[in-house]
Amino acid sequence: MTLPLSLPLITDPFFYTLTIPAVLLLGMSKSGFGAGYGSLAVPMMALAVTVPEAAAILMPVLLLMDILGMAAFHKDFDLRWLKFLIPCGLVGIVIGALLFKVLDARSMAGLVGLFTLAVLAQRLLYLGMLLTGTKLVWDALR
């Protein structure tokens, strides 16, 4: 007995042409090799599908990566970082959920574009600070 699939499958080759490199870039970034370029995954995928669809497709991948990362480093964690990251992460989840509820796909795409530019600016600023030897704000948490 087979159950009918009610979920639509994406058959557009353009989607896969963009999604496969986006997921690989995200994986390299999460593993530490991509230097934060994983933030480009959703904008890349948004060229083929809407931003909410791209985010929904990537969420299980991100969850699996985080679970595997926690399993690999479960003995090496810093409670001070967790006390900082968990509340900030929860605030981000609540804000994101509210924005997905009230904004349409086009507005969400603009917001993701703004955040992508902000991350790019932060990476360039970070590179400049590394080259000049300037202390970083989060160095105070160490």
N, C-alpha and C positions, 0 to 999 in steps of 0.2 A: 504494500500500500504506500503510495507516494502522496505527500502533502503538496498542494499547489503553492508555489512561491508568490507571495503578494508584494514583495519588495521589487521595485524596478531595478534592473541591472544597467549599469552605465556601459554602453557599447561604443561610445565615441572614441576613436583612436587618439584624437587630440588630447582628451582627458588623461589617458594613460601616458602619453608623451610628456606631459607636464607633471603628472602625479608621481611617477616612478623616480625621476630625479629629485623631486621635492621631498619624498619620504627618505631617500638615501641621504640627502643633505641634512634633513632633520636628525636622522640616526647618527651621522658623523658629528653633528653639533652636540647632541646629547651625550656622546661618548667622550667629548673633549677635543676632538680633532677639528671641528668646524668653526671654532671661535665665535659662536653666537649666530652663525648664518642660518640656523634652523628657523629663525623668525621670518625667513623668506618663503617658507613652505606654504603657508596659507595664501599669501599674495600670488605665488606661482599657480597654485591650484585654482584660485579665484578667476584666472583667465579662462577656465573651462567650465566651472560651476560657480554657484553663488558662495559668498563667504560663509554663511551658516552651514551650507552643505560641506564645504571644505573643512571647516572646523569640526563638524560632526564625524567626518571620515577620519580625521587625524586623531581624535580623542582616544579611541581604543589603542591606537599605536603608541601614543604618548603614555597612556596608563600602563601598558605592558612594559615599555622601556623603564618607567619609574619603578615598577615592581621588581624588575630584574636588577636595576641599580641598587635598590634597597637590599635585595638579597645578597648582592655581591659585597656591599659595604656595611652590613648590619652591625659589625663590631667596631667600625671606625666612624662614629658620629660625634658631633659636638653639640651638647645640650644648649649652649648659648646661641648657636645658629638656629636650632630648632625653635627656640623661644622667640626668635626674631622672624623666621620664615613662615611658621604656621599661621600666626594671626594675619600677616600680610597676605598670604595665599588665600585664606578664607575671605578676607575683604575683597580680593580680586575676583574670586569665584562669585560672590554675591553681586558685585558690580557687573561682571560679565553676563550673569544670568538675567539681571534686570535689563541690561542694554539689549540683549537678544530678544527679550519680550517686547520692548517698546519701539525699537528701531526697525525699519525695513531693511531689506538686503542691500540696497544701494547706499544707504547711510552707514550701514555696518562696514561696507567695503571702504568707504571714505575714512572711517575711524581706524580700520586695520591699516590702511595706507599711512595715516598719520603716525600710528605707533611704529610701523616699520621704518619710517624716516627718523623717528626719535631714537630707535635702537641703532640705526646706522650712525646718527650723530654721536650717540654715546660711545659706540665702538671707535669712531675716529678720535673723539676726545680722549678716550682711554689710551689709544695708541700714542697720541701726542704726550700724554702724561707719563707714559712709560719711557718714551724717548728722552724727555727732559728730566726724569727722576722725581717728578712731583708726587707727593703722597696722595693716595686715593681716599675718598670719604669712608669707604667700608673697611679701610685698614684699622680704623679705631675699634672695630669689633673683635679684632684678633687678640 
